[in-house]
Amino acid sequence: MDIDSLQFESVRLFKEKNKGKRIKNLVFSELYILNIPLDSLGEELREKDFIATLLGLHKVDDGMYVVPFPALRRMLGVTLKKSLALKIEGPRILPGVLTYVLYDGSILYEVSFRLIDYREGKSGLSLSLVIYYAESFLERRKEEKVKKRIETVHMTFTENLRKVLSPYLINLA
């Protein structure tokens, strides 16, 4: 899916802020085979709070969520200081695909869920995570810190998704 095909407000703001800059992306994807009827799964994925739970986000305000990064010590202040606040927009519904955009002001995360019907009460869920950032963003900040942040967000999303779906998981394809 191309960033230009999305109509979300944060995508427009992201493109305006980074006008004339080269935008890069990273793509991650996984397929889960689940013991859940497709209709039930589709209904759940339309709920923004369920998506937040699925991805391991914590609700702070209406439409605003936090990705808690792991802290070295078990201290609340350190955990909050190392967290990332995101705004979630969506879902944008295309046939068989629900897309959410998560935006932190400098990096845009596009999370898409593709639903697959395997019949007999089984379904497939394909997760696609596309991360957009301006090439100049890496130049202004330490590249290692940005890469670590992207990696941590990706790991948080996929680990939490596996945890939430584990009771229904038949196979991780």
N, C-alpha and C positions, 0 to 999 in steps of 0.2 A: 504494500500500500504506500502510495506516495504522499508526502507531507502536504503537497499542494491540493490534494483531493479532500482534505479535512476542512471542516468549517468551524472548528472550535475557536473560541475567543483567544485562548492562550497560544494557539498556533499562529494566529494573526499577530499577536503581540511579539511572539518569539521572532517571527520573520521581520517585523518592523524594526525591532531592536538590533537585529543582525543583518540589516539590509546591506548588500554589497559584500558580504563576507561569505566565505566558502563554508557551507554547512555539511558536516560529516555525520555518518550514523554507524551504529553497531547493531547487530541483530542476533538475538538469542531465541531459540524455540525448543519446545518439548511437547510430546504427545502423551496423554494419559488415557488409558482405557478404564472406564468406571462402571460400577454396578449401580447406576442411577438412570432412571428413564430420562430421555432427552428433554421432554417438556418440563420436568421438575428442575433440571439443571439450567435450562434456558430462563425460567422464571427467577431463579436465584441470582443468576448473573446479571439481571437487569437492575438489581438493587446495589446502589453505590456503597452502602455500609457493608454489605456482604463482600463486595470486591475488596474493600479496605481490609476486612478480616482475612480474606483469602491471601492477600499480598503481605500481611503482617504490619499494616499501618494502624495507627492509633488516632482516633478522632479528637481533634482539638476544638474545632469550631465548625459551623455549617460549611461544608465544602473544603475544609482545611484539615489535613492529616499530617502525621509525623511518622517518618521512618526512623525508628531508634537504631542507631549504630551501636555495635558492641563496645562497651567501655572496658578499660583495663581493670578498674576497680568497681566494686558493687556500690556505687554512689549515685544517687538520683541526679545531683547537679551535673556530674560528669556525663552521665547518660544523656541528659537533656542538651547539654552543650554540644555533644557530638551527634545530635539528631539532625534530620533534614525535614523541613516543612514543605509539603506539597499541596497543590490545589488539584482536585480531581474534577474533570469535566467528562460528561458522558452519561449514558452510553450512546454511541452512534451505532445504529443498527442497520446493517446490510444483510442480505440473505445469508443466514447461517453464521454471521460474524458479528460480534459485539466488540466495539472499540472504546477504550477510555484513554484520555490524555491526562498525564500527571505532569505538572509543571512546577519547577522550583525557582524560576526567575532566570536561570542561566542554562539549564539543561532541560530538555523536554523528553518525557518518557511516554511512548505510545504502547499500550498494552492491548492486544487483541486476543479474543477468545473465539476460536472456530469450533462449532458444535458438529459432531458427526454421529449419525444414528446407526447403531449396530444391531438394532431390534432386540426383542426378548428382554427389555428392561436394561439394556446396556447402551452406553454412549461413549463417545470419544470427546476429549477436550484437548484442543491444540492451543497452546499458549505461545504467543509471539510477542517478544519485547523488543521494540526498536527504540534506540536512544539517539536523539539528535543533539548536536552541540556545534557551536561555531569553532572553526579551526583556530581563530584568534583567541578563543577562550583558554585554550591550552597554553598559548604563549604568555598570557597575562598572569597565569597561576602556575604553580609547580605542577608539571605534567604528571608526576608520580601521584600527587594527592588527588588529582582529578580522576586518574585511572583507578585509584583505590576506591574512591567514592562510587564510581560507576560499577565496579566489581562488587562492592558491598551491597549496593541497591539490588543488583541482579541476584546475588546469593540470598539476600533477605527474601525477595519475592519468591524464588523457586523453592527454597527450604520451607517457607511457611505454606506455600501452596501444597507441597507434598504432605506436610503435617495435617493440614485441614482435610485433604482428600484421602488420606491413608485408610480410613475405615471403608471407603468405597472403591479403593484402587484395586483393579484386577491385574493391571500390567502397566508398567512405565515403558512405553514403546521407544 
